Amino acid sequence: MEPKGDVIRNNLMGADNQQERTETVGWVVGFVDGEGCFSVTLIRNSTTRTGWQVFPEFVVTQGQSSISALLFLKSWFGCGEVYVNRRSDNHREPLARYCVRALDALRTKVVPFFEKHPLKTKKREDFKKFAQVLEWMSEKKHLSKDGLREIAGVAQTMNRRKSARFLESSETVRLTP
């Protein structure tokens, strides 16, 4: 059963529960540090002016048996969705994913939380890059080829990712001076 967001949030925000709120904040930061991911992907999209779409996403994964933790995160942040995917690798249960993709929710809920409560691992650097890309998107940089090139350059340094397809496309190579 999904926890009620207002009940949890209002209860944790109360003055009587300051220690419980502090412990929960620490749990959220640690859980995301271990199981979360901030990613930026560039996807071909012929309906956009540049032919590419920037797709920022905050994701936390767990086996389906631990879906309650993801439902708690959804309630805590007050945004996002939880999905269950079948998978064909060596795991014995479906994979559950808490995903936040809405730009407004990323900018107003996820980013401010992790700016106030920094991650402790290398993931902190990925988060900073993620937040920078969201800022550039607010400035509409993703609507130009130069901006896309800059975003793709940052995205390929996140999460030990291979080179961005955008940077390898023949169209981009032609545009490079």
C-alpha positions as CSV (number, residue, x, y, z in Angstrom):
1,M,0.0,0.0,0.0
2,E,1.3,3.4,-0.9
3,P,2.0,5.8,2.1
4,K,0.0,8.9,2.2
5,G,2.3,11.8,1.2
6,D,0.6,14.5,3.3
7,V,0.5,12.4,6.4
8,I,4.2,11.4,6.2
9,R,5.4,14.9,5.1
10,N,3.3,16.8,7.7
11,N,4.3,14.4,10.4
12,L,8.0,14.6,9.6
13,M,7.9,18.4,9.3
14,G,6.3,18.9,12.8
15,A,8.5,20.4,15.6
16,D,7.9,17.4,17.8
17,N,9.5,15.1,15.3
18,Q,12.7,17.1,14.4
19,Q,15.0,14.2,15.3
20,E,12.8,11.8,13.3
21,R,12.9,14.2,10.3
22,T,16.7,14.5,10.5
23,E,17.1,10.7,10.6
24,T,14.7,10.4,7.6
25,V,16.7,13.0,5.6
26,G,19.9,11.1,6.3
27,W,18.2,7.8,5.2
28,V,17.0,9.4,2.0
29,V,20.5,10.8,1.2
30,G,22.2,7.5,2.0
31,F,19.6,5.5,0.1
32,V,19.9,7.6,-3.0
33,D,23.7,7.6,-2.7
34,G,23.6,3.8,-2.8
35,E,20.7,3.1,-5.2
36,G,20.0,6.3,-7.1
37,C,21.1,7.8,-10.4
38,F,21.0,11.3,-11.9
39,S,21.2,11.0,-15.7
40,V,20.9,13.1,-18.8
41,T,20.3,11.5,-22.1
42,L,20.0,13.0,-25.6
43,I,17.4,11.3,-27.7
44,R,16.7,11.7,-31.4
45,N,13.4,13.4,-31.9
46,S,12.4,14.7,-35.3
47,T,9.6,16.8,-33.8
48,T,12.1,19.2,-32.1
49,R,13.8,22.1,-33.8
50,T,17.3,20.6,-33.3
51,G,16.2,17.0,-34.0
52,W,17.3,16.1,-30.4
53,Q,15.6,16.0,-27.0
54,V,17.4,16.4,-23.7
55,F,16.0,13.9,-21.2
56,P,17.1,14.5,-17.6
57,E,16.0,11.8,-15.1
58,F,16.3,11.0,-11.4
59,V,15.9,7.3,-10.7
60,V,16.2,5.0,-7.7
61,T,15.9,1.2,-8.2
62,Q,15.2,-1.7,-6.1
63,G,13.9,-5.3,-6.4
64,Q,10.2,-5.4,-6.4
65,S,10.2,-6.9,-2.9
66,S,11.5,-3.5,-1.6
67,I,9.0,-1.4,-3.5
68,S,7.8,0.2,-0.3
69,A,11.1,2.2,-0.1
70,L,10.4,3.6,-3.5
71,L,6.8,4.4,-2.7
72,F,8.2,6.2,0.4
73,L,10.5,8.3,-1.8
74,K,7.6,9.2,-4.1
75,S,5.6,10.4,-1.1
76,W,8.7,12.2,0.4
77,F,9.4,14.2,-2.7
78,G,5.8,14.5,-3.6
79,C,6.4,13.8,-7.3
80,G,7.5,11.1,-9.8
81,E,6.2,7.6,-10.5
82,V,7.1,4.1,-9.5
83,Y,7.3,1.5,-12.3
84,V,7.9,-2.3,-12.2
85,N,9.8,-3.8,-15.1
86,R,10.3,-7.4,-15.9
87,R,14.0,-8.1,-16.5
88,S,15.9,-10.8,-18.2
89,D,19.2,-10.7,-16.4
90,N,20.3,-12.8,-13.4
91,H,18.0,-11.3,-10.8
92,R,15.2,-13.3,-9.4
93,E,12.6,-10.6,-9.1
94,P,11.3,-7.7,-11.3
95,L,13.0,-4.4,-11.0
96,A,11.1,-1.5,-9.5
97,R,12.1,2.1,-10.4
98,Y,11.2,5.4,-8.8
99,C,11.6,8.0,-11.6
100,V,11.2,11.8,-11.7
101,R,11.3,13.2,-15.2
102,A,9.1,16.3,-15.0
103,L,11.4,19.3,-15.3
104,D,9.4,21.4,-12.8
105,A,9.6,18.6,-10.1
106,L,13.3,18.1,-10.8
107,R,14.0,21.9,-10.4
108,T,11.7,22.6,-7.5
109,K,11.8,19.4,-5.4
110,V,14.7,17.1,-6.2
111,V,17.5,19.6,-6.9
112,P,16.8,21.8,-3.8
113,F,16.7,18.8,-1.5
114,F,20.1,17.5,-2.6
115,E,21.6,21.0,-2.7
116,K,20.5,21.4,1.0
117,H,21.5,17.8,1.9
118,P,24.5,16.8,-0.2
119,L,25.3,13.3,-1.3
120,K,28.4,11.8,0.2
121,T,29.8,9.7,-2.7
122,K,31.0,10.4,-6.2
123,K,27.3,10.6,-7.1
124,R,27.5,14.2,-5.7
125,E,29.5,15.2,-8.8
126,D,27.0,13.6,-11.1
127,F,24.2,15.5,-9.2
128,K,26.1,18.8,-9.7
129,K,26.3,18.1,-13.4
130,F,22.7,17.1,-13.5
131,A,21.7,20.4,-11.7
132,Q,23.8,22.4,-14.2
133,V,22.1,20.8,-17.2
134,L,18.7,21.6,-15.7
135,E,19.9,25.2,-15.2
136,W,21.0,25.4,-18.9
137,M,17.6,24.0,-19.9
138,S,16.0,26.8,-17.9
139,E,18.1,29.2,-20.0
140,K,17.0,27.4,-23.2
141,K,20.5,26.3,-24.1
142,H,19.2,22.9,-25.2
143,L,17.4,24.6,-28.1
144,S,20.6,25.3,-30.0
145,K,23.2,23.0,-31.5
146,D,26.0,24.6,-29.4
147,G,24.0,24.2,-26.2
148,L,23.2,20.6,-27.1
149,R,26.9,20.0,-27.7
150,E,27.7,21.4,-24.3
151,I,25.0,19.4,-22.6
152,A,26.1,16.2,-24.4
153,G,29.7,16.8,-23.3
154,V,28.7,17.0,-19.7
155,A,26.2,14.1,-20.0
156,Q,28.9,11.7,-21.2
157,T,31.0,12.4,-18.1
158,M,28.2,11.2,-15.8
159,N,27.7,7.7,-14.5
160,R,30.7,6.3,-16.3
161,R,28.8,6.6,-19.5
162,K,30.1,5.9,-23.0
163,S,30.3,8.7,-25.6
164,A,27.0,10.4,-26.3
165,R,25.4,9.5,-29.7
166,F,24.7,13.1,-30.3
167,L,28.5,13.9,-30.2
168,E,29.1,11.1,-32.7
169,S,26.4,11.8,-35.2
170,S,27.4,12.8,-38.7
171,E,25.1,15.8,-38.4
172,T,27.1,17.1,-35.4
173,V,30.4,16.4,-37.0
174,R,29.4,18.6,-40.0
175,L,28.5,21.4,-37.5
176,T,31.9,21.2,-35.7
177,P,34.2,24.0,-36.9
